[in-house]
Amino acid sequence: MNEAEIIAELDAIAAMLPDSGAYAGISISHTDRRYGERSPISIQVYPRGIGKSEALYFRAATFAEAIASAKTGVVDKARAEVEALVRKMALSVIEITADHGECTERLLLIAGFDSSAIAIHHKTACERANAMTSEPREYAVIFA
């Protein structure tokens, strides 16, 4: 891989990260094999920027292997984050509906969800809320 190809692949990895409103920091390094490194190529991904998020580390013997590993790891991390967000939103929909008789976008905003996450995930969160409760109810988010 040449430099332009590596940069294009790192940009592709950054594009796979969920949009958090912050830039993603990605670095790549090589450790001299004289120091006993079996996987000398390392990619570090900081999903919300360096120092602002937990780093994801991927090591391999070649640039191509490290990039492939990072792509898989970033997709897995993004899926896990979306799953956690949907679950949290579903629980909030249940709680807000119990407290207020209905769940509105405004109440989800007050609960700490951003408007983008609400717009993207509210239907899935309501489906999850319906599946989580034993009472026959159709949860919904009302948009003003």
HUZI-V126294 format. One record per residue. N is the residue number from 1. RES is the residue in one letter. SS is DSSP state (~ for helix, > for strand, _ for the rest). OMEGA is omega in radians with two decimals (NA if undefined). BURIAL is b if it has 24 or more other C-alpha atoms within 12 Angstrom, else e. Layout:
BEGIN
n;res;ss;omega;burial
N;RES;SS;OMEGA;BURIAL
N;RES;SS;OMEGA;BURIAL
END
This chain:
BEGIN
n;res;ss;omega;burial
1;M;_;3.07;e
2;N;_;-3.05;e
3;E;~;-3.13;e
4;A;~;3.12;e
5;E;~;3.11;e
6;I;~;3.13;b
7;I;~;3.11;e
8;A;~;3.12;e
9;E;~;3.10;b
10;L;~;3.06;b
11;D;~;3.10;e
12;A;~;3.09;e
13;I;~;3.13;b
14;A;~;-3.13;b
15;A;~;3.13;e
16;M;~;-3.10;b
17;L;_;3.07;b
18;P;_;3.13;b
19;D;_;-3.13;e
20;S;_;-3.10;e
21;G;_;3.13;e
22;A;_;3.09;e
23;Y;_;3.08;e
24;A;_;3.06;b
25;G;>;3.11;b
26;I;>;3.07;b
27;S;>;-3.13;b
28;I;>;-3.11;b
29;S;>;3.13;e
30;H;>;3.09;e
31;T;_;-3.14;e
32;D;_;-3.11;e
33;R;~;3.13;e
34;R;~;-3.14;e
35;Y;~;3.02;e
36;G;_;3.13;e
37;E;_;3.05;e
38;R;_;3.11;e
39;S;_;-2.98;e
40;P;_;-3.12;e
41;I;>;-3.11;b
42;S;>;3.04;b
43;I;>;3.08;b
44;Q;>;3.13;b
45;V;>;3.09;b
46;Y;>;-2.99;b
47;P;_;-3.12;b
48;R;_;3.12;e
49;G;_;-3.12;e
50;I;_;-3.14;e
51;G;_;-3.11;e
52;K;_;-3.13;e
53;S;_;3.07;e
54;E;_;-3.13;e
55;A;>;3.01;e
56;L;>;-3.09;b
57;Y;>;3.12;b
58;F;>;-3.12;b
59;R;>;3.11;b
60;A;>;-3.11;b
61;A;_;-3.11;e
62;T;_;3.07;e
63;F;~;-3.11;b
64;A;~;3.13;b
65;E;~;3.14;e
66;A;~;3.13;b
67;I;~;3.11;b
68;A;~;3.12;b
69;S;~;3.14;b
70;A;~;3.13;b
71;K;~;3.12;b
72;T;~;-3.12;e
73;G;~;-3.14;b
74;V;~;3.10;b
75;V;~;3.11;e
76;D;~;3.13;e
77;K;~;3.13;b
78;A;~;3.11;b
79;R;~;-3.13;e
80;A;~;3.13;e
81;E;~;3.11;e
82;V;~;3.12;b
83;E;~;3.13;e
84;A;~;3.12;e
85;L;~;-3.14;b
86;V;~;3.12;b
87;R;~;3.13;b
88;K;~;3.13;b
89;M;~;3.11;b
90;A;~;3.11;b
91;L;~;3.10;b
92;S;~;3.10;b
93;V;~;3.12;b
94;I;~;-3.10;b
95;E;~;-3.13;b
96;I;~;3.13;b
97;T;~;3.11;b
98;A;~;-3.09;e
99;D;~;-2.98;e
100;H;~;-3.13;e
101;G;_;3.09;e
102;E;_;3.11;b
103;C;>;3.14;b
104;T;>;3.06;b
105;E;~;-3.13;b
106;R;~;-3.14;e
107;L;~;3.05;b
108;L;~;3.07;b
109;L;~;3.12;e
110;I;~;3.13;e
111;A;_;3.04;e
112;G;_;3.09;e
113;F;_;3.10;b
114;D;_;-3.03;e
115;S;~;3.12;e
116;S;~;3.13;e
117;A;~;3.13;b
118;I;~;-3.12;b
119;A;~;-3.07;e
120;I;~;-2.91;e
121;H;~;-3.03;b
122;H;~;-3.13;b
123;K;~;3.12;b
124;T;~;3.13;b
125;A;~;3.11;b
126;C;~;3.06;b
127;E;~;3.11;b
128;R;~;3.12;b
129;A;~;3.10;b
130;N;~;-3.12;e
131;A;~;-3.07;e
132;M;~;-3.04;e
133;T;_;-3.13;e
134;S;_;-3.13;e
135;E;_;-3.14;e
136;P;_;-3.10;e
137;R;_;3.07;e
138;E;_;3.12;e
139;Y;_;3.13;b
140;A;_;3.02;b
141;V;>;-3.13;b
142;I;>;3.12;e
143;F;_;-3.10;e
144;A;_;NA;e
END
